[in-house]
């Protein structure tokens, strides 16, 4: 999981920084991190609940979001999920009030008066790589038995789902 997530997604997203106008492609690549890491963190071994786990993942990566008033936090999480994640995955674009840009320090800026969400996909990529590194360190610590057991449950679940895919070529008898 750690190698796949970094090697197939986050490191590729980081390298894409050198490609002009790559921000939305980078965002498209990295937004899956939140849901995935939360499902592994919780040991979730079912299908679905994408919105719930996406939002949980954002809160795992950005613990200070818990200090934001609930109505603002809920708006940010909903906009990230519906306007950014679902917009990119299902329509190939974000909602109109979600933009990309260099915002100085930080990864995401929310303007409550306009409900505008600005994301720096390149800074966010670095943050996610750092989070993944820390998560990997916690998993390697044998003292974190519960975290390790939950991770293993999800890892095994994902592996069984992939192995369970069968396809028969209709052109072969």
Secondary structure, DSSP 8 states (H G I E B T S, - for coil): -HHHIIIIIIHHHHHGGGSTT-HHHHHHHHTHHHHHHHHHHHT--SS--HHHHHHHHHHHH-GGGGGS-HHHHHHHHHIIIIIIIIIIIIISS--TTEEE---SSSSEEEETTTTEEEE-HHHHHHHHHHHHHHHHHHHH-TT-HHHHHHHHHHHHHHHHHHHT-----TT--
